[in-house]
Amino acid sequence: MSNPPAGHVARSTIRPNAETPGGTPGRASRRTPARTFLRTSDGVRIDAAYLPGATDAADLVFVVAHGFTGDADRPHVRRIAEAFAHHGAVVTFSFRGHGASGGRSTVGDREVLDLAAAVTWARGFGYARVVTVGFSMGGSVVLRHAALYADDREAGTDAVVSVSAPARWYYRGTAPMRRLHWLVMRPAGRLVGRYGMRTRIHHRDWDPVPLSPVEAVPRIAPRPLLVVHGDRDGYFPLDHPRMLAEAAGDHGELWVEPGMGHAEHASGEELLHRIGDWAVARAG
């Protein structure tokens, strides 16, 4: 597993509702839901879906990066998309090794290529602003993606929201994270992931170790960054979001949510709509 080369962008293998030369979705196609497979720069097919927003007034599209073992068809991911659709259009996708996507999960390393593919596809609908929103593993991916693609207008983002993300790799300080490491690192765990959680996990260790989320954060500026974390998160204690916020400096904002647990399942409707309002106000 290795860091992706910044600026290497995926192209869609299918362009739904194409109305402009070259097969890029035109503005008229914004009102029609779409489903397609994208192909990343390293050749992995990524399942992606587009949901029109309730209004085009914000001229904004959210790209949602789910957590480990999620996918675009999981009810909790669809619920996130439906909430954000009140504030703009939404693109969801399944990371490699998840759902109908190809490949195997690298647990946050090469997943930045998947997100780059989804952002590029989202921009093809003609929106002026793109906001990436990631949860847990997806929260680490949106941070690294924003740093690595900071100078790429096509595959980069205009604002970043990271929810329930780790600040550093190899954290084993909680029981859920110890179980996750067993799932990822042991052959028996990977079998449980494949057949019990519909998640295909790569057997190779990271080589080299990718840029950590906290190392990525300073490279995101001047793009606005929102870090969201629950004070009852069972996976990552509060030193993780505080490290991210400190690394962000003036371009970052930290929301510590009272009573909130971990990631998508713990994100209530009120919080999702606050995130949507923040994105509309801060992106671009």
MODA-V883215 format. One record per residue. N is the residue number from 0. RES is the residue in one letter. PHI is phi in degrees with one decimal (NA if undefined). D_FIRST is the distance of its C-alpha to the first C-alpha in whole Angstrom. Layout:
# MODA-V883215
N/RES/PHI/D_FIRST
N/RES/PHI/D_FIRST
This chain:
# MODA-V883215
0/M/NA/0
1/S/-148.4/4
2/N/-67.5/7
3/P/-77.2/9
4/P/-73.3/12
5/A/-61.6/15
6/G/93.2/18
7/H/-86.3/16
8/V/-114.4/18
9/A/-83.5/18
10/R/-123.1/22
11/S/-72.8/23
12/T/-82.4/24
13/I/-134.6/27
14/R/-110.4/29
15/P/-72.3/32
16/N/53.3/35
17/A/-64.9/35
18/E/-133.2/38
19/T/-126.7/37
20/P/-55.4/37
21/G/86.6/33
22/G/83.1/33
23/T/-80.5/31
24/P/-58.0/33
25/G/-90.3/36
26/R/-62.4/38
27/A/-65.3/40
28/S/-80.2/37
29/R/-60.5/36
30/R/-87.2/38
31/T/-114.1/37
32/P/-58.8/34
33/A/-143.1/31
34/R/-139.2/29
35/T/-156.3/26
36/F/-109.2/23
37/L/-102.2/21
38/R/-119.9/18
39/T/-76.3/15
40/S/-66.1/15
41/D/-102.2/12
42/G/88.2/15
43/V/-92.1/14
44/R/-82.5/18
45/I/-119.6/18
46/D/-75.3/21
47/A/-139.6/23
48/A/-135.3/27
49/Y/-119.3/29
50/L/-121.1/32
51/P/-62.1/35
52/G/-81.0/36
53/A/-66.8/39
54/T/-147.9/40
55/D/-95.3/39
56/A/-59.2/41
57/A/-78.8/38
58/D/50.9/36
59/L/-139.6/33
60/V/-128.6/30
61/F/-89.7/28
62/V/-115.7/24
63/V/-98.9/23
64/A/-107.5/20
65/H/-76.0/20
66/G/-83.8/19
67/F/-58.8/17
68/T/75.5/19
69/G/-87.1/21
70/D/-167.0/21
71/A/-63.8/24
72/D/-98.0/27
73/R/-67.4/27
74/P/-55.7/30
75/H/-70.2/29
76/V/-74.4/26
77/R/-62.5/29
78/R/-63.9/32
79/I/-59.8/29
80/A/-61.9/30
81/E/-65.4/33
82/A/-68.3/34
83/F/-67.5/32
84/A/-64.7/34
85/H/-73.6/37
86/H/-114.7/36
87/G/176.8/34
88/A/-74.6/32
89/V/-139.3/29
90/V/-113.6/26
91/T/-115.0/24
92/F/-157.5/21
93/S/-104.4/19
94/F/-59.6/15
95/R/-51.4/13
96/G/81.7/14
97/H/-118.8/17
98/G/56.3/21
99/A/-86.4/21
100/S/-71.6/18
101/G/-85.5/16
102/G/73.0/13
103/R/-130.2/11
104/S/-65.5/10
105/T/-106.7/7
106/V/55.6/10
107/G/110.0/10
108/D/-83.6/7
109/R/-77.9/7
110/E/-62.7/10
111/V/-62.6/12
112/L/-68.5/12
113/D/-64.5/14
114/L/-66.1/16
115/A/-59.9/17
116/A/-62.7/18
117/A/-67.8/21
118/V/-65.1/22
119/T/-60.5/23
120/W/-63.3/25
121/A/-60.7/26
122/R/-64.3/28
123/G/-63.6/29
124/F/-80.6/32
125/G/94.7/33
126/Y/-73.4/33
127/A/-75.8/33
128/R/-133.5/31
129/V/-122.6/28
130/V/-120.9/27
131/T/-94.0/23
132/V/-128.6/24
133/G/-122.8/21
134/F/-121.9/21
135/S/57.0/20
136/M/-54.8/16
137/G/-61.8/17
138/G/-66.0/19
139/S/-70.9/16
140/V/-67.4/14
141/V/-65.2/18
142/L/-67.7/18
143/R/-67.2/15
144/H/-60.3/16
145/A/-61.2/19
146/A/-72.9/18
147/L/-73.8/16
148/Y/-111.9/18
149/A/-60.6/22
150/D/-102.9/23
151/D/-104.2/23
152/R/-66.5/26
153/E/-79.9/24
154/A/-102.3/21
155/G/-85.2/22
156/T/-119.5/24
157/D/-101.6/27
158/A/-159.9/27
159/V/-133.0/24
160/V/-125.5/25
161/S/-117.8/23
162/V/-114.1/24
163/S/59.3/23
164/A/-92.5/20
165/P/-75.8/19
166/A/-94.1/19
167/R/-139.6/17
168/W/-83.1/14
169/Y/65.3/15
170/Y/-73.3/18
171/R/-129.7/21
172/G/-79.5/24
173/T/-127.3/25
174/A/-61.2/26
175/P/-59.7/24
176/M/-73.9/20
177/R/-66.5/21
178/R/-65.5/21
179/L/-63.7/18
180/H/-63.7/16
181/W/-61.8/18
182/L/-59.7/17
183/V/-82.8/14
184/M/-92.5/14
185/R/-104.6/17
186/P/-55.2/17
187/A/-64.8/21
188/G/-65.0/19
189/R/-66.7/17
190/L/-65.6/20
191/V/-61.6/21
192/G/-61.5/19
193/R/-69.3/19
194/Y/-96.6/23
195/G/-96.2/24
196/M/-125.2/22
197/R/56.2/21
198/T/-127.2/17
199/R/-94.9/15
200/I/-109.4/12
201/H/-67.1/9
202/H/-87.0/10
203/R/-87.4/7
204/D/-72.1/7
205/W/-64.5/4
206/D/-155.3/5
207/P/-80.2/7
208/V/-67.3/8
209/P/-69.8/8
210/L/-51.2/12
211/S/-76.9/14
212/P/-55.5/16
213/V/-68.6/19
214/E/-73.9/18
215/A/-74.9/18
216/V/-54.5/21
217/P/-60.9/23
218/R/-81.3/22
219/I/-78.1/23
220/A/-54.6/27
221/P/-90.3/29
222/R/-65.9/28
223/P/-69.0/29
224/L/-130.9/27
225/L/-117.4/28
226/V/-108.1/26
227/V/-120.2/28
228/H/-152.7/28
229/G/-88.3/30
230/D/-78.2/32
231/R/-118.5/32
232/D/-65.0/28
233/G/-82.8/27
234/Y/-97.0/24
235/F/-126.7/24
236/P/-69.8/27
237/L/-69.6/28
238/D/-66.0/27
239/H/-66.7/24
240/P/-63.7/25
241/R/-66.8/28
242/M/-63.0/25
243/L/-63.8/24
244/A/-65.3/27
245/E/-64.6/28
246/A/-67.4/25
247/A/-74.1/26
248/G/64.6/30
249/D/-70.4/33
250/H/-88.0/30
251/G/-111.4/29
252/E/-137.3/31
253/L/-116.8/31
254/W/-114.2/32
255/V/-97.1/32
256/E/-94.7/34
257/P/-63.0/36
258/G/78.3/36
259/M/-84.3/33
260/G/-90.9/30
261/H/-112.3/26
262/A/62.8/25
263/E/-59.1/26
264/H/-62.4/29
265/A/-95.1/30
266/S/-90.4/31
267/G/-77.4/34
268/E/-60.5/36
269/E/-62.7/38
270/L/-64.0/34
271/L/-60.3/33
272/H/-72.4/36
273/R/-64.2/36
274/I/-62.6/32
275/G/-59.7/33
276/D/-64.1/36
277/W/-60.1/34
278/A/-62.6/32
279/V/-61.3/35
280/A/-77.6/37
281/R/-106.4/34
282/A/-73.7/32
283/G/73.1/33
